[in-house]
Structure formats: structure tokens, C-alpha cells
């Protein structure tokens, strides 16, 4: 295989030994992309990656993928066509994989992709009746949670794309008045592409006025009015620079802006959220528990009297997926480590009035953290707004 996937396969094997499992099986998913650089959507076709603790990785796949798979360098590819039973091909492959448990008295343990459809889960269980089954996350979560240099480079580029679009939208000021949420969301998607992003990493959120009190509002035909807060949450995928294969990493940024003069309580609420986010980001460093980051952000909001209005976690990990470990929740005692990337996004949501959320991605460094977003965090908008508005 090719860098960085050969190293990831080897790390996967070592982790299999650590957790006492003999085989890991991936389905088209971020896990398969992480280990091979191959991107494919799930379908009814048998497409499976096998990583044994001992021996070379192997793939069972439809014959139409032959040319694409050749470039990956996986040493053992078993193809099937419409005249072939994919279960028989899978069974033949499994017969060549040593699945003896390290303890001969135990049944071998096979870890299946957490996203695997029940159809393929059932097939593998029928082919390995003597095995114990678990989840691939027992191995891959620990590997994927710390990003390597290639991944961090892509995430920085995604952050820069979001920054440039944020500046552009904010600079339009009065031009935003009368635009519908849906129209602005569509324009943001176009700007993300124009600035070097791929498809949106998630449905772009534009939530004006009282709609901002719904954290995951879907943009509609409500027109933006002067003087009302607008929650803007967006990002785009960018491709990592790899020798072979493909992997996409997302941006994810939230700003809350106002055209004109905001409601009376808004400036105080916005300032509280900024202070909560700042306190949380300042505390990020190796050895600090993820839960402590959440508690710090939450304590600022609670002390200001808005504790009941902060209705979600402080953040989530970001990598091949927009939401992945580590989750920044009060109950998460996982210690932060260099290379972890996650959002810090406290918010206050006042039902029937408005909402405020500020979100940046951060990467844990050896001595603290690095923000991956640098666009203004203030609420002002207009053509004279630049980085000085941060």
C-alpha cells in the first residue's frame, strides 16, 4: 500500500493485538477511507475490507471497481461479478485468514464496522459461526482521534475557506436585508465552492431572528430583517493531498451577526457567548479532560443567568466526519492529546427571540491549542468589517 495508508494498516494490526481481536472488517464508510483512501457510498453490493491481525489486508468488491482498486496497492483483491456469488468469494477469502485466538480456549474476535448494514453483518456472522463479534471503533476510534500532518493540513485549508466566506457574507451588510434564509444559504454554498471548497460539509444553517433559537434550524423562506441576529453555520469539504486515494476533511464555523442595531439584550448575550468560548479555548491543552472544556464554557453561561438556554454540548470532534470523537461533553473524562481536533461552540438560545452561537475548530498542540478559524467573532456587519472586527 502507499503512505499514509500502509502505516495506518500497521497501526490497526497493532491495535487489534492490544484489544485481543483477530480480524477487522470495514464496509464503505469513513473507516474504509481512513485505512485505504477509497471513497464509496454504501450500497447493496458486497464491498468489504478485511484487516487480519496477522497477514495482509484483503478486499472483496464488485468487478467494476477493478481499475480503481489497482491503484490502492492492496495486495489481495477478490472480485465478483453478476455471475458470481459474493458470499462464496467472501467465504473463500476467510478460509485463508488465520483466525485462531491467542488463547486457544477462546473464540476468535471479529470487529465489524460500526456503520455496516445489517445485511452484511448477518452474512459475516453466518460465515463465522464460531466467532465473537464487536465493533471496529474499538480499534479505529483510537487511531482516528489523533490527526496526522496530512489531515491537519486539509483541516487548516477547510478552515481558511470558511474564514474567507464568513468575511464575504459579513461584508455585505445592508445587502442581506430582504434576502431569504434559503437564498443566503444557497449563496454561501456557492461561495464555499468559489473559495476552493468542495460540497458543503453539512446543510448550511442560516437562522434569522427567532429561528436562531433553534440550534439546527433548516433555512426557509423567511426574509432577513434589519436589526435581527442571524446565526450562520457552514463549512465545506476539502481534499487531503495524498499520493493515491481520496480523503475529504470538513470546515465547520459559526458566527452570529446583525445588520444594523441589535435587540436590547443581544449585545450582552453575544458577549457572554464570546467569553464562554474564549474560556473554553484558553483551557485546551494536553492532559485536560474533554469534560473540563465543556464545564468551563457552561459555567460562564450559567453565571450570567443563561444556563437553561445552553441546550447542547460544547463541541464535537472533526475529521473524516463532521461529528466524531472526542465529544466535548461534561461526562467525557477522556484526556486531550496533541493532534485531536474538535469544535468549541457554546450557544445561548432564547425561544421566540433569537439565538447566539460562536464556533471555531481547534487542534490540540504540544503546549496548548491552535484555532483553525480566524474570521471576526464580533456581531457587526458591513463593508468596512475585516479582521479588526474580531
N, C-alpha and C positions, 0 to 999 in steps of 0.2 A: 504494500500500500504506500501512500505518499504522505508527507507531512501536511498537517499535524495529525492525520488520522492513524498512522502507524503507532504513534506514541499514545494516542487515546485508546486504541485497541489493547496495547500492552498494559496500560493503567487499568483498563477494565478487567483484564485477566488477573492482575494482582489483587484487585478489589474482590473479585469472585473468590479467590483463595481466602481473603480476610473474612468474608461473610460465610464461608463454608458452602458455596454453591458450585455446581459443576458446569452449568450452561446458562447463557443469557440469550433470549430470543427477542428481536425487535421487529416491529411492524412499521409501515410508513408513518413516521412521526418525527418530532424533533430529536428523539433519541437516535433513530436511524441516521438522521442528518448529522448529528454530532459525531457519530462513530465512522461515517463513510463519506460525508459530503454529498450524499444523494438526497434529492428533494422529490418527494412524490406524495400525492394525496391518497388517503385510504380508499380502497375500492373492494369489490367482491373477489378480486383476484388474489391468489396466494403469492405474496411478496414478503419474504421473511429473511432476516439476517440472524445467523447463529454465531455466537461467540463462545466457544468452549474454554474452560479454564486451561486445558492442555490441548494444543493443536491450533491449526489455522482457522480463521473465520471463514464462513461459507454463506452463500446466498441462494435461496430458491426464488425464482422470479419467472414471469412470463417471457417467452422468447422474444417478444417485440422490444424488450429492453436491452438486448444483447450488446448493441453498439455503445449504448450509454454506460453499461456496466464494465465494458472492457477497459475504459479509461481509469476506473477507480483502483485497479490493481488488487482486487480481492482475489485470492488465489484459487478459490473453489466456488464456481458459479454453476448451479444446476438449473437449466432452463426447461420449461414445459410449454407446450402449445395446445391448441384446441383439440388435438387428437390424443393428448396425454393426460393422465390423472395426476393432478398436482400433489395429491396425498401420497400416491405411490412414490413420486420423486422425493418428497419430504421424508418418507419412511426410509428410503434407501440411503439418504444422506445421514439420517440419525443413526442408522446401523453402523456407520463408520466413525461415530463420535464416541469416545470413551466416556461413559457416564458413571463409572464406579465412584462411590463416595469415598472420601478419605478414610472414613471409618466403615469398614465392610459390613458392619451390622446395621448401618443406617441406609435409608433410601436416598438416592441422589436428589439434589435440589435443583430445580429449573426455575429461572426467573423470567417472567413474561412481561413484555412492555405494558406499562400501566394503561396505555391507550388502545391496546389490542382489542379488536372487535371480538365479541363472544364466539362468533363462528370459528375463528382461527384458534382461540383459546380452547374451545371444545375439541377441535381437530388434534391439537398437540397433546391434550390430555388423553385422547383415545390412543395416540401412538406411543405414549409413555405412561402406561398404566401403573408402573412401579415407582413413579417419581413423586416427590413432594414439590409443590409449586408455590412461588412467591412473586413479588413484584420487582421489576427491573430497577425501580427507583432505589432499592436497597444498595445498588451499585452505582447507578448513573447520577443520582442526585448529588452524591458526594464529589463526583468528578466535575459535573457541570456547574456547580455552585461557585467555583473559582474560575474566573475568565483568564485565558492566556492573552499574550500580546496581540495576536491576530484578532481575537474577539474584541478586545478593548479598543483597538484602532477603529473597528467598524462602529462600535457604540459611540465613540467620540465623533465620528463623521455624522452619525444619525443625530446626535445632539446638536451639532452645528447646523444641520439642515433645519431642525425645529427652531433654533435660535433665529435664523435668517427670516423664516416665515413669520415668527412671532413679531419681529421688528416691523416687517412689511405691513401686517394687519394692524398693528397698533398705530403705525404712522398715518393710516388713512383717516383717523379721527372722524370728522363730521360725515365723511362719505359712507360710514357704516350705518348711519341713521336711515331707517326705512328699508334696509336690507332684511330679508327674512333669515331666520336661523339656518334653514336648509340651503339657501343661496350662499351664505357665508361659508358654511361647512364645505360645500362643493368647491368654492373658490380656494379655500385652504388646501383641499386635496390637490387642486391644480398647481398651487404654489409649491407644495411639497415636491411634486414631480419636477417642476421647473428648477428647483434649487438642488436637484441631484438625488432626491429620494425615489424609491420605488412605490409600490402600492401602500396605501395607508396601513399602519400597524394595527389599527382598530378603527371602529366607526368614530369619526371626528365629532367631538362634542362642542356644540355652540348652544349655550343655555342663557337666555336673556331674562332679566327681571326675576319674577317669581319662579321661573323654570330653573334658575340656578340653584334653588334649594333641593333639587333632585340630582344627586351626585352623578348618575348615569343617564341623564336626560337625552332623549333622541331628538335631534333638531327637527323642527316643524316649520309651519308657515307663519309663525308669529314674527311680526316686524320688530326690529330693534328700535328702541326709543331713546331719545336723548336723556341722559341723566340716570340710566339704569345700568346696574352691573351686568357684565357679560362674562360668563365662565367659558374659557377656550382651552380645550384639552385635545391634543393631537400629536401625531408623530408618524414617521414613515420608516419602512424597512430600507436598509442599505445592504449591499452585498459585501461580505468579507473578501479580502484579497487572498485567494487560495490558488495553489498550483493546479489542483484538479478539484472537481466537485463544486458545490454551491452551498452557501450558508448565508442567511439573512438575519440582520440584527436591527431592532427597532429603536426609534426615538420615542420619548413619552414626556411631554411637558405640559403643565397647566399654568395659565395666567388668568387673572380676573381684572378686567379693565372697565372703564366708564368713559363715555363720550359726554363731556360737559360736567356739570356739578352733580355729585352723587347724593343719594339719600342721606338724611341726617346721621344715622347710626353707622353708615357704611365705612367711613374712614377709620373709626375705632375698630370695627370688626376686621377690616383688612390689616390694620396694624397688629392686632392680636395674632392673626394667622401668620404674618411675616415673622413675628417674634417666636412663635411656636416652631416654625420651620427652621429659623436660624439656630434656636437652641438645640434642636434635634441634629442638624447637620454638624454643628460645632462639636457634638459629643461623639461623632462617628470616628472610631479608631479600632485597631485590632484589640481583641480581648474584651470589648464591651459587648454585653448581651443585646441581641436584637430587641428584646423586650424593653430594655432601658431606653432605647431611642423612642419607642412608642410612648413610654411613660413620661419622658421629658416633654415631648410635644403636647401630650394630653394635659399635663399639669399646668402649662401656660394657659391653655384654653379654659381649663376648669377654674383657675384662679381669677380669670377675667369674667367668670359667670356664665360661660357658654358651654360648659361640659356636656350638657344633654344634646347640644347641636353639632357635636363632632361624632358622626354616626358610622365611621368606617375605620379600618386600620390605618396606620400612618404610612405604610408603604408595602411594596412587593418587589421581589427580585425581578430582574430583566436580563434576558439573554436570547436564546433562540426563540423563546416565548416571551410575550409581553408580561405575563404573570407566571412566575416560577419562584422557587425558594431562593433566598431566605425571605420569609414573610415578616414584616415589621409589625408584630402584634405584641401586646403586653404579656402574653403567655409564652412567648418564644424565648427560651433560655439559651439558644444557640449563640455562641460567641462569634463575633465578626472576625473575618480573616482577610488579609490582603487579596485582592482580585475579586471579591464579592461586589456585585453591582445591584443597586436597588433604588427605588423611588423614595423620596421623602415628601409627602403630600398631605399635610394636615388641612382640614377644612372646617368651616362653620356654615350651617345651613339653617336659615330662618324661614320656616314654612310660610308661604304666601307673600314673602317679601323679596329675598334674594339669597344667594349663596356666595361664598368666597373660598377658593381653593388655590393653593400655590404648590407646584410640583417641580422638582428637579431630580434628575438621576445623579447618583453619586457612586464612585468606586472607592472601596477601602484601599488605602495605601499602607506602606510600612509604618508611617508615623501619624496618619490621620485619614483624610479623605480628599478626593478631588471631585468638584462638581463637573458634570458633563453638560450643563446648561449655563448660559451666561447672558441671556436676554434680560431686559429690565423686569424687575419684580414689583415695581410700583403700579398704581392703578391708572395713572394719567395716560391719555392718548392724544395723538395729533402729529402733524408733520415735523414738529421740532423735537419730538421724543427720540432719543437714541440711548446709548448705553448710560448716559448721565442720568437717565430716569430709573436706573436700577436701585 
